[in-house]
């Protein structure tokens, strides 16, 4: 039987960075067309054609789950507002502008102010997103008798994520991302973000990082150990932070926490020396004390949540990558010559020990060096070695060459993933897990570091691709950064933004991202109902979906590193 009905052609979909493009940056838009056809770039105001080209078709990418093609108009550099036209279909309006990422970078940094614990957020700095001081009570070391134990003042720092816990290892890695971003490209941080310390003569990125460093110093014990975390016994319900008045508990030290504390305080010492020398010396002495502890205790001291604790664990099966990083930062701090007066009498012997253990860990291929995360911090050691002035003298040419090979291998792995993706995103299927946007930005950080080392353009383009994905060039047309893009994060799993009854979302928060592996029950149910199977599709902007939609300080800091470099 013949039919006279005709199937209407599906409208072309367009996937692109919702913040737009820089005139001198790459400019690509992915479309749902499955073959090469002409495209044109048209002026959004007049409709006049400004540029033409051909879509480049891609095979079906299983991570994206759709056939697609790409429009590349990188060579067009005139600022303005535009649409992409394919056949009769027009994309939404987008811009080409010199300062497309300036507000983004500022908001990514300001996010940390909104995560501050232990102080009131006032209207002068927080606008409508105010709250009273929280978690100011003294904390009790776990397992000690409240009637006889000595409590401790550990106020301050940042709430780690959507909960109200404060954890040493993610706090240390977050601060380090910020410090390395400032150290490697300080000219990108000449802006202010309206925090209480603004205007004190120190860049705001360092002002904000210091708020967390001050808290980290309070978490150190007299023998160099560092409490792993301070939280309540259970996560708070969905309430404002000042309403969370359950007793604060200090959980036992771990060698991971000690090593990462030592690394970041030693790193911070050399950076803050130019702004506040007494504070820098305080940081150095604290780092030195924890490094002494590590040398006396080469054994791994793990952390596991006690049975009556249900807050974040942040455990790990080894500490060797964290010790590698701590050793690198000590040797680099020594090389500055700033801290001679703080060195112990046996400084030469200590340096010899540190060098031997650092060299052993650097040469050991089982010590992971492919991550800038709290769980595997070996990548931070690579930054320390490779961007140290006169590095081959400080670390030796063998270590320098080895660090460069590790870093370039990781950066090239990102290029290979990008090449295999129809959306030009350097992500494997395994990367689409809890906090996938950290995996994304981890690749972006390696790309930035490789570009700084070599100047090769492909690495810079790879970093741009990471930012493009984060800001909307994904199958959901969704910006994972709140307040940035027409379709952006609005309902994260974050207690204050759910409990404050304010419809507007604070800008600059990064969501965890698409997750096709372990998911919470609500996320699993919603994704099944919506038929979302492809890894890139496995996301819902719903505050109940903590495995998809939680925020975290170390997701923001990695995004800040990449965005600031590209701005």
Secondary structure, DSSP 8 states (H G I E B T S, - for coil): -------------EE--TT-B-TTS--EEEES--S--EEEEEETTT--EEEEEE-EEEEEETTTTEEEEEEE-TT----EEEEEEETTEE---EEE-TTTTHHHHHHHHHHHHHTB-SS-B-HHHHTT--B-----S-BEETTS-TTT---B----SB--BSSS-EEHHHHHHHHHHHHHHHHH-GGGG------TTTTSSS-HHHHHHHHHHHHHHHTB-TTS-BEEEEE-SB---S--GGG--S--EEEEE-HHHHHHHHHHHHHHHHHHTTT-HHHHHHHHHHHHHHHHHHHH--S-------TT-BS-----S--HHHHHHHHHHHHHHHHH-TTGGG--TTHHHHHHHHHHHHHHHHH-TTS--S--SSS--HHHHHHHHHTSTTHHHHH-HHHHHHHHHHHHHHHHHHHHHHHH-TT-----GGGSSTTHHHHHHHHHHHHHHHHHHH--HHHHHHHHHHHHHHTT-STT--BSBTTSSSSB--S-B-HHHHHT--SS--TT-BB----SSS--HHHHHHHHHTT--SGGG-----TT-HHHHBBBHHHHHHHHHHHHHH-
